Amino acid sequence: MLAEIEAIINSRPLTYVYNEPNEPFPLTRANFLTGRRITALPNWSGKRDVELFKGEKELIKRYLYREKILNNFWKRRKREYLLQLKGANLNKNVNVKTEFNINDIVLIGEEKVPKQLWKLGKVIDVHKGRDSKVRSATIKTSTGIIKRPIQLLYSLEIESNV
């Protein structure tokens, strides 16, 4: 299970995801760790696996335990890492907040979608409220253009040069 969590984290794009199929794949941590993309977990067919699971009840118990640990991982990741990314938008001066800028690369949060499937996008326009603060942004993703409130956007602290 730890390998699955590592694969999820290490396969998240660090750079912009292009729309065109002939464009390069986005860089991931896996590229730096293994020199290639991680597309699936390796199959394990050792005898030890068979010895561990001696019945249907044991398999169900292990499955439920695994799901519990994965759910706890995602809750903690959202609480700690993603909120930390939001906090990165604060300047050293506490009274001044940086805003999303055009060409910022963001992770787009979605309530009922697993976090590892959240899309990356590039901010192409920002929309200010009456108070002149950025309240939403128009985002270009690999599937089209969408508008989202800034509460659902997580800055990845990188900027697109494209």
N, C-alpha and C positions, 0 to 999 in steps of 0.2 A: 504494500500500500504506500509506503514511503516513496518507492520508485515512481508510483503513479502521480503523487503530489509533485515530486521533483520534475517529472515530465511535463506536467501542466504548467508549472511556473517557468520552466526553461524553454517552453515552446511559444510563450507569448511574444509577439513581435515587439522589437525595440525601435524599429523604424517604420516609416509610412508604408501602408499596404496599398499598392497600385491597383487600378482597375483593369489595366491591360494585361492579357496573359503573357505577352512577350517581355514584360518588365521583370526585373529581378525580384526574387522572393525577399520578403522583409528579413532583416537580421534578427536572430533570437539569441538568447544566452546559449542555447544548444550549439549554435554555430561556433561559438568560441570554445565551448567545452569539448565537443566531439568533432567539430569540423563539418557537420552536416545537420539537416533538420531531423527532429525526432517525430516520426509519423505514427509509431505504435510502440507499445511496450514489448519487450522480448517475451517469447513463449518459454515457459518453464515446464519441463516434462520429467522432472526427477521423481524417483520412487518415494522420496521423502514426502511429497505432496499427498500421495495416496495413503501413506501411513498416518498423516495428520487428521484426515477426515474419514471417520469410520462409520458415519451414518448421516441420514438426511437431517436429523435434528442438529447435529454438530455443524453441518454445512450452513443451515439457516442461522444458527447462533453466530457463526463466524461472519456471515454476510451482514447481519444486523449490526454487529460490532464494527465492522469495516465502514458501513454507512454512517454510523454514529461518529466515528473518528473523522471521516471526510466532511461531514456537516459541521463539526466543530472547527475543523481547519478553515472552511470557507467563512464561517462567522468571524473567526479570529482574524483572517486575512482582511475581510471587509472592515472590521473594527480598527485594526492596527495599521495595515499597509495602505489601504485606499484612503483612509482618513488622514494618514500622514502625507499622502500626495496632495490632498486638499490643503493641508497646512503649509505645504511648500509654496503655495500661492501667496503667503503672507510675507511681506518685506520685513527686514530687520526692525524698521520703525513700525510698531504695533498699530499705530493709527492709520497707516496707509496700506491698503490691500492692492496687490497687483491684480489686473483683470486678465481675462482670456484675450489673447491677441490673435489677429489673423495669422495663419500658418502654424499655430500651436497644434501639436499632436495630442489628442485626448482619448481616453478610454470612456466609452459611452455606457453608463450603468443602465441595466434593465431589470425590473423587479422580478419577473418570473423566468428569467434566463440564467442558467449557471454562469458564474463569473468568468470561467475559462472561455465562454463563448461570447462574452461582451465584445462588441466591435471597436476597432480603432478608427479614428477619423481625423481629418484635418479641418480646423476652423477656417471657414472661408468668409464669414461675416459675423459681427457681433451686434446685438440689439440692446440698447440702453433703455432703462426706465426713466420715469419723470425725474428721478434723483440723479440722473446722469451716470448711474452705475450699470455695468453690464449685467443683464438679467437672463439673457438667453443667447444662443449662438446657432448659426447655420453651419452644419457639419457635412463635409464630403466624405462618404464612406465608400467601400468597395462596391456597394450595391446601389448607391444613389446619394441624393442630398436630403438631409433631414434637419429639422429645427428642434433643439432641446434646451430646457432650462439649465442654468449652470449648476444646479444642485445634482444633476445626473452626470456631470462631466468631471473627469479626473485627469488633471494635467499630468503628462508623463515627463515633464521638464525637458522636452526636446522640441526643436523647432524644425519644420520642414523647409528645405531649400528649393522645393519643387514648385 
